[in-house]
């Protein structure tokens, strides 16, 4: 099959899977457009994450397995921008927290300046220790008091500093457009973190860089889980405003109810589908814009330079290219894309749940998408995002169907020990997702190591 024909056929195959999910209840399909659109929305977000990882790995060969941390920072941006300030939080300790954080940053800057300006020796060590220890205790004295004040404000429902929504606690849902504003802010927040991480970790190579990025991602997650003044920790932030209408508002709209009836649908189902379609349109626009920019970058002189650095760093450096600076640049860009996807996912969920950020979902699965789709190929990464997310959701019903068939055959041709085994497997069929992703990855690496749509 020629490459020009393979790409549209693969996308057509994936599109048929989503159409079957919405139109038929045969085999593993539910016959529900509600379910199909729900899978599609997360597939769109997953495709954006895959694009971000492909920028880093496919363009520059950077092995980043800290994707989870950048996705979480995007989710943090969603609540900091779209949620209203907690009443009384800034007066109770919000400004004190800001001052404390500035003092902490000033302590680090002062220590760096001492290290740069003073001559090496015992005196420099003593001065640096004095700056760091004194600055730490001063920072904690100010910061801890502010945190205690903020977290004491109605901890059952808030206990955090809130966000920047103009509507206040009563009308913030009317400013749903601020969630869209939070998407690029999530990218900027992730990019800022990537700059800090890149300045310290990009000197490492291969598996060392992977270990460093994984460790830093775990630190980010630990901060988000434990700093209640910022994110409410594991108590979660719920009720984010939406950029699309609420189902209850649509169900109370006579014009919408009449329009739904004309399609033979009840208002409840019609409103749910309408909302998910709205999200799908927004996510598709973002995906297409990022894909277009990534394609333009890939085929530009900058993109050719990045691939030359990826293929042979020594030769590229000999030609006068600043390899470290270019690696930092692509690391920041890829992380920013993951941050945008993280903000979009929090918007779709309507809540920030720090406990849900797991390396399996936000790192391993995204890497499977990139490898299966085609590393170095932006369109292949998008295909991998759609296909792998569909499989991730549907592997459970596929496994239940297969095990049920085996159990039926075993009752006729085998003993009770087989039926006992299949019964035990059916009770834990959800764990087939992990097995299936590993098998899919191995099969692709064995029979199509360059992915379904290889890099050109």
Secondary structure, 3 states (H helix, E strand, C coil): CCHHHHHHHHHHHHHHHHHHHHHCCCCCCCCCHHHHHHHHHHHHHHHHHHHHHHHHHHHHCCCCCCHHHHHHHHHHHHHHHHCEECCCHHHHHHHHHHHHHHHHHHHHHHHHHHHHHCCCCHHHHHHHHHHHHHHHHHHHHHHHHHHHHHHCCCCCCCCCCECCECCHHHHHHHHCHHHHHHHHHHHHHHHHHHHHHHHHHCCCCHHHHHHHHHHHHHHHHHHHHHCHHHHCHHHCEECCCCCCCCHHHHHCCHHHHHHHHHCCCCHHHHHHHHHHHHHHHHHHHHHHHHHHHHHHHHCCHHHHHHHHHHHCHHHHHHCCCCHHHHHHHHHHHHHHHHHHHHHHHHHHHCEECHHHCCHHHHHHHHHHHHHHHCCCCHHHHHHHHHHHHHHHHHHHHHHHHHHHHHHHHHHHHCCHHHHHHHHHHHHCHHHHHHHHHHHHHHHHHHHCCCCCCCCC
